[in-house]
């Protein structure tokens, strides 16, 4: 889609377009939020392991719409095996998610002629951003929400998460509603056993065999752009993760940018928390991609 200087040729409000693109024999669904005036950078949203294109409690939808109002081409999509994209959900791995991301950016650069890309990654999507950016010439910024530790020891973060889960369930033990559920057979003991024994570790955290080929430290080092890390203050993995990424960032000579949402959990489950995350992300991205000249774009995808 070619750039043009004619504002009259486009709508004056952002529009939302669905489209499909192909990667490794599968059809993947994406949604583009297209502004009438285009900033220098496009934004690509990367959802977590068990999520899909809307993000946690629709945070991706809310942020993408606001980003388009600020002039960003904002694109959300489903990784293969997730949402409305094709593919075997049990064959999904961080490696396949990275490949899907590279394929999407190829489409964006061809159709929208964008030459700068910023990623917004949530949880496992943050891992994907770190793994994908060295493979994408246009990638020069990342906003990483609740990023797990990559390229380092996760035991400290995992121990903190496990202790947090034990405290949560011990607290519930003394609640009247817990005993009411137990007596009426509504208490999911199987789910409790799974959570406690697994320490809250999600299905994607063990990593697929194919993912072990990824040199995470090398990919982190090769990225030459800027990163913003955002964590909830009540996320049990926050301290270990912040220390880890502070160390890695300083080691490669980059500035360490981070923001802590006071009192928030891992997924920012309150209206105030999610608004803080979205606003902080947009403010930072607007600094990375300031307006240079007024550009508009014709209708495309």
Legacy VTK file of the C-alpha trace (Angstrom):
# vtk DataFile Version 3.0
C-alpha trace
ASCII
DATASET POLYDATA
POINTS 301 float
0.000 0.000 0.000
1.625 3.217 -1.157
2.051 6.336 0.909
0.280 9.482 -0.263
0.039 13.103 0.779
-3.698 13.342 0.170
-5.725 13.257 3.373
-8.911 13.235 1.270
-8.072 9.766 -0.022
-8.530 8.104 3.368
-11.034 8.104 6.194
-10.504 10.687 8.919
-10.911 8.111 11.694
-8.915 4.907 12.295
-10.447 1.840 10.659
-10.181 -1.799 11.661
-9.459 -4.440 9.023
-9.229 -8.214 9.329
-6.943 -10.137 7.010
-5.293 -13.541 6.705
-1.650 -14.276 5.946
0.168 -17.557 5.389
3.111 -19.107 7.186
4.477 -22.632 6.843
1.275 -23.924 5.286
-1.112 -22.405 7.839
-3.513 -19.467 7.535
-3.246 -16.920 10.345
-5.743 -14.203 11.241
-4.671 -10.623 11.932
-6.454 -7.368 12.692
-5.000 -4.040 11.571
-6.019 -0.748 13.183
-5.231 1.740 10.443
-4.946 5.480 11.195
-5.558 8.225 8.637
-2.146 9.738 9.416
0.760 7.379 9.857
3.568 7.701 12.386
7.014 6.384 11.431
6.521 3.188 13.460
3.983 0.360 13.298
3.078 -1.655 16.405
2.684 -5.433 16.520
1.010 -7.078 19.519
2.203 -10.520 20.672
-0.158 -12.396 22.979
0.766 -14.875 25.695
0.925 -18.655 25.544
-2.717 -19.419 26.308
-4.112 -16.153 24.943
-5.114 -14.827 21.557
-5.223 -11.524 19.680
-7.392 -9.579 22.173
-4.781 -9.862 24.927
-5.473 -10.210 28.670
-8.970 -8.842 29.414
-8.922 -7.182 25.955
-5.954 -4.939 26.762
-4.562 -5.365 23.240
-7.850 -4.227 21.694
-8.044 -1.172 23.950
-4.435 -0.194 23.415
-4.470 -0.805 19.647
-7.494 1.451 19.200
-5.870 4.219 21.213
-2.576 3.709 19.369
-4.335 4.136 16.006
-5.855 7.391 17.259
-2.269 8.528 17.923
-1.215 7.649 14.379
0.205 4.151 14.851
-0.580 1.323 12.475
-1.394 -1.271 15.176
-1.699 -4.963 14.338
-2.947 -7.808 16.527
-2.883 -11.441 15.397
-3.364 -15.033 16.508
-0.333 -17.297 16.529
-0.900 -20.602 14.777
-2.907 -23.002 16.899
-4.474 -20.100 18.777
-7.653 -18.062 18.351
-8.930 -18.140 14.767
-5.624 -19.077 13.140
-5.023 -22.513 11.695
-2.588 -25.041 13.081
-2.300 -27.701 15.750
-2.559 -26.060 19.195
-0.366 -28.786 20.687
2.399 -28.123 18.157
2.744 -24.464 19.154
6.148 -23.504 20.541
8.045 -20.274 21.051
9.934 -21.144 17.848
6.710 -21.327 15.806
5.441 -18.113 17.421
8.664 -16.350 16.430
8.319 -17.645 12.873
4.715 -16.382 12.694
5.873 -12.948 13.878
8.555 -12.726 11.197
5.994 -13.732 8.542
3.532 -11.053 9.682
6.175 -8.314 9.595
7.049 -9.369 6.050
3.419 -8.785 5.060
3.306 -5.396 6.789
6.462 -4.151 5.107
5.146 -5.228 1.704
1.580 -3.950 2.098
2.064 -0.844 4.238
5.656 0.061 3.389
6.586 0.489 7.069
10.257 0.588 7.912
10.129 0.646 11.732
8.391 -1.885 14.000
7.687 -1.802 17.727
6.485 -4.888 19.571
4.149 -5.118 22.557
4.559 -8.555 24.126
2.594 -9.974 27.045
4.202 -12.747 29.144
5.221 -15.448 26.623
4.646 -12.844 23.925
7.500 -10.900 25.518
9.725 -13.940 25.028
8.636 -14.033 21.391
9.564 -10.360 20.981
13.045 -10.979 22.398
13.481 -14.008 20.151
12.113 -12.379 16.988
13.643 -8.901 16.941
17.175 -9.914 15.837
15.546 -11.621 12.831
13.609 -8.494 11.828
15.558 -5.597 10.367
12.740 -3.097 11.022
12.376 -3.932 14.753
13.730 -1.163 16.951
11.619 -1.122 20.131
9.818 -3.456 22.533
7.333 -2.960 25.334
7.376 -6.106 27.451
4.585 -6.801 29.936
5.387 -9.313 32.704
8.291 -10.740 30.733
9.506 -14.125 32.034
13.238 -14.604 32.478
15.040 -15.735 29.327
18.733 -16.451 29.062
19.076 -16.986 32.792
18.148 -19.040 35.831
14.415 -18.992 36.589
14.573 -20.858 39.896
14.400 -17.761 42.106
11.380 -16.393 40.222
9.726 -19.815 40.272
10.280 -20.208 44.025
8.689 -16.799 44.602
5.698 -17.793 42.466
5.318 -21.097 44.317
5.455 -19.370 47.714
2.830 -16.903 46.530
0.500 -19.730 45.479
0.903 -21.497 48.827
0.023 -18.270 50.653
-3.034 -17.801 48.435
-4.394 -21.289 49.091
-3.583 -21.199 52.803
-5.557 -17.973 53.027
-8.513 -19.591 51.266
-8.385 -22.505 53.715
-9.860 -20.289 56.435
-12.665 -18.854 54.318
-16.225 -20.019 54.849
-16.976 -20.184 51.123
-14.107 -22.634 50.606
-15.623 -25.125 53.070
-19.059 -24.578 51.546
-17.689 -25.536 48.122
-15.955 -28.591 49.632
-19.131 -29.843 51.322
-21.219 -29.360 48.179
-18.657 -30.968 45.873
-17.933 -27.753 43.991
-14.304 -27.448 45.085
-11.939 -28.447 42.258
-9.376 -30.418 44.237
-7.729 -31.603 41.021
-7.066 -28.008 39.962
-5.731 -27.127 43.407
-3.342 -30.098 43.352
-2.156 -29.106 39.881
-1.554 -25.486 40.869
0.273 -26.328 44.091
2.392 -29.159 42.679
3.273 -27.198 39.550
4.010 -24.022 41.431
1.839 -22.041 39.021
4.026 -22.964 36.087
2.093 -22.612 32.833
2.096 -25.102 29.983
4.470 -22.979 27.937
7.046 -22.409 30.645
8.774 -25.757 30.345
9.641 -25.043 26.728
9.352 -27.352 23.744
12.314 -29.394 22.584
12.641 -27.216 19.488
12.928 -24.086 21.654
16.119 -25.328 23.259
17.957 -24.426 20.068
17.336 -20.719 20.700
20.326 -18.818 22.068
18.349 -16.324 24.150
21.349 -14.381 25.422
22.682 -13.890 21.896
19.295 -12.709 20.626
18.930 -10.301 23.542
22.417 -8.939 22.868
21.876 -8.555 19.108
18.856 -6.287 19.492
20.048 -2.710 19.048
16.861 -0.837 19.935
15.125 0.237 23.136
13.052 -1.821 25.579
10.501 -0.940 28.234
9.745 -3.586 30.888
6.456 -3.321 32.799
5.626 -5.491 35.820
2.984 -5.594 38.502
4.316 -4.723 41.936
2.529 -7.746 43.388
3.744 -10.147 40.703
5.855 -12.666 42.678
8.376 -12.938 39.825
8.854 -9.177 39.490
11.976 -8.684 41.625
13.976 -11.529 40.120
12.911 -10.562 36.589
13.762 -6.875 36.980
17.180 -7.681 38.435
17.860 -10.154 35.618
16.949 -7.775 32.793
18.655 -4.816 34.445
21.869 -6.846 34.505
21.535 -8.066 30.901
20.694 -4.591 29.606
23.614 -2.919 31.325
25.898 -5.730 30.164
25.220 -4.890 26.510
25.457 -1.140 27.088
21.792 -0.209 26.707
19.678 1.934 29.006
17.293 -0.015 31.248
13.733 1.307 31.101
11.127 -0.190 33.400
7.884 0.655 35.154
6.258 -1.010 38.171
2.478 -0.854 38.553
2.052 -0.596 42.323
-0.124 -3.335 43.836
-0.836 -5.020 40.509
-0.736 -8.738 39.872
0.898 -10.489 36.914
-1.975 -9.806 34.482
-2.923 -6.278 35.654
-6.456 -7.347 36.580
-8.077 -4.050 37.507
-9.255 -1.126 35.415
-6.786 1.256 37.062
-3.855 -1.125 36.575
-4.603 -1.836 32.931
-5.064 1.876 32.199
-1.686 2.605 33.785
-0.021 -0.093 31.684
-1.621 1.121 28.447
-0.920 4.803 29.087
2.674 4.164 30.159
3.242 2.024 27.062
1.738 4.592 24.689
3.625 7.515 26.249
6.923 5.671 25.872
6.185 4.533 22.300
5.190 8.056 21.277
8.679 9.161 22.360
10.270 6.396 20.293
8.251 7.282 17.194
7.666 11.049 17.143
5.844 12.671 14.268
8.221 13.639 11.469
5.902 14.782 8.716
2.204 14.357 7.982
1.663 11.183 6.028
-1.514 9.358 5.082
-2.087 5.940 3.620
-4.431 4.537 1.018
-6.729 1.643 1.826
-4.962 -1.703 1.598
-5.247 -4.978 3.482
LINES 1 302
301 0 1 2 3 4 5 6 7 8 9 10 11 12 13 14 15 16 17 18 19 20 21 22 23 24 25 26 27 28 29 30 31 32 33 34 35 36 37 38 39 40 41 42 43 44 45 46 47 48 49 50 51 52 53 54 55 56 57 58 59 60 61 62 63 64 65 66 67 68 69 70 71 72 73 74 75 76 77 78 79 80 81 82 83 84 85 86 87 88 89 90 91 92 93 94 95 96 97 98 99 100 101 102 103 104 105 106 107 108 109 110 111 112 113 114 115 116 117 118 119 120 121 122 123 124 125 126 127 128 129 130 131 132 133 134 135 136 137 138 139 140 141 142 143 144 145 146 147 148 149 150 151 152 153 154 155 156 157 158 159 160 161 162 163 164 165 166 167 168 169 170 171 172 173 174 175 176 177 178 179 180 181 182 183 184 185 186 187 188 189 190 191 192 193 194 195 196 197 198 199 200 201 202 203 204 205 206 207 208 209 210 211 212 213 214 215 216 217 218 219 220 221 222 223 224 225 226 227 228 229 230 231 232 233 234 235 236 237 238 239 240 241 242 243 244 245 246 247 248 249 250 251 252 253 254 255 256 257 258 259 260 261 262 263 264 265 266 267 268 269 270 271 272 273 274 275 276 277 278 279 280 281 282 283 284 285 286 287 288 289 290 291 292 293 294 295 296 297 298 299 300
